[in-house]
């Protein structure tokens, strides 16, 4: 299972992004220090308490220290050469913007950064200390949170995700996101948008939570099928192609049986029942049926693999069908 870390906020402010996450993400972590967990919204707390989607991750002192060192180095370069760096944030002069205390409106909590980073911001007059930590210009805060997210995801062998597209130029420059991860999420969102009959903003969190919990195993199978076609995402396969591929979930299994030399007219009713209900497959049951068909041990394993694939496809197809009924 892929590990995902959300940033830069304590929780996604984009409710549409969060609602789609309930429909397809296995789980993700967001950076919430222990002492700040009371600050999350009621909806986010409900999702955390009633599903396995969200885990609140409290950064370690060492992670904050390393992120602080890197943020100081990058901020120094920005102050020295503001015109070179400003374009990465679609700004003209970050030095001027950062020095204007009107722009100090993004809170970074003290549990996330080192004392040295706080002193650096105050001494250079690009931020203000308060009871909770630091108030910073949002570009500087985003820069720091990017380093913190990178430290955490590197240490935990994960991938970073976000609903924030404001600073795409900077995140592309910093190689924050793996292109394949972003393509994967956009593709999945496209698949689900084709299936959902109404605007997802009109569907309540309560309904989506119940739907997720009821379809939890199918979400896993859905992601498995996405992984199978992952190399094709961005190389020609469309969301509609993906949906159409589940129209006949038995096709692969039947082709495998026919390849082993068994004519369709020779396949008994019991085998068709097995194909219709892959859950019924057991080692002994499958061996008896396939032996009766004249299929040897090697063929049995080939058919068994096809049955497992068929079961996964059927589960994914059922999930897509259930999504299409969401209102």
Secondary structure, DSSP 8 states (H G I E B T S, - for coil): ---EEE-SSSS-S-HHHHHHHHHH-S-EEEE--GGGGGGS-HHHHHHHHHSSSEEEE---HHHHHHHHHHHHHHHHHHHHSHHHHHGGGT-S-HHHHHH-GGG--EEEEGGGS-HHHHHHHHHTTSEEEETTEEEE-HHHHHHHHHHHHHHHHHHTT-EEE-S--TTHHHHHHTT-S-HHHHHHHHHHHHHHHHH-SS-GGGS-HHHHHHHHHHTHHHHHHHHHHHHHTGGGBTTTB-HHHHHHTTTTTTHHHHHHHHHTT--GGG--HHHHHHHH-GGG--HHHHHHHHHHTT--HHHHHHHHHHHHHHHHHHHHHHHHHHHHT--
